[in-house]
Amino acid sequence: MGLLSWIVLGLIAGIIGKWIMPNKQNIGLLMTILIGIAGAVIGGFVGTLLGLGHISGLSIKSILLASAGATLVLWLKERKRR
């Protein structure tokens, strides 16, 4: 996957993660992309461990794994803030 694909996947996953965790998150577009990319890495790692597959391009499976990872990152961020 190229750099542009990671950025687009990160943006999509970050937006979905923010939609799932609708707290008052005052983060900008760049932070949303970075959270989505971190979520893609975590989602791909956990997905591989659980036998669900890995992140491979812009597919529905990759978006779902990345979004789950981004939601986890946002949840951990929220827990740390409390």
N, C-alpha and C positions, 0 to 999 in steps of 0.2 A: 504494500500500500504506500502510495506517495504522500508527501507532506500535505498537499491540498486535500487529499482524501481524509487524512487524520483531522484536519481542521474542520472540514464539513461534518464528519462523523462526530467530532467533539461538540460542535455547535448544536447539532440535532439532539445528541444525548444530553447535553447540558440543559437545553430548553425543556426536554421531556422530564428530566430530573427535577428541574425547578417547578414544573407543572404538578408533579407527583408530591413534592414537598413544599406546599404553598405557604411557607412561613415568610416573614418579612426579611427577605434576602436582598439587600441593597448591593448587588454585584453587577458589574457592567458586562458588556459583550465579551471582552477578552477573558475575564474571569470565568464566564459561562463556558467558553471554549476550553479553557484549561481544566475546569472541573469535568467537562465531558471527556476530554482526552484522558485524564486520570481515571475516570470511570470506565473508559474503554480498556485501559490496561488492566485494571482490577477485575472488570467483568470478564475479560478474556482469560485471565489467570484462573479465576474461580470456575468459569465455564469449562475450561480444560480439565481442572481437577475433578469436577462433577461429571465429566463425560458429555457435556452439552455442546462441545465444539469450541472454536476459537474465533477471534475477530479476523475476518478475511474480506476486506473490501466493504462497499456500501450495500450490504444485503439486509433484509429484515432481521435475520438472526443476529447479525453484528450490531444493528441498532438496538435491539432488545437487550443484548448482553451489556452494551455500553451504557444504555439508559439505566439498567439495574445497578451497574457500578457507580454511575453518577449519582443516583439516588442514595446509595450507600455512603458516598463521599459527603453529600449534603447532610445526611442524617448524622454522620460522625462530627461534621462541622458544627451542627446545631447542638449536639450533646456536649461538645467541648466549650461552647459559648455559655452554657448554663452554669 
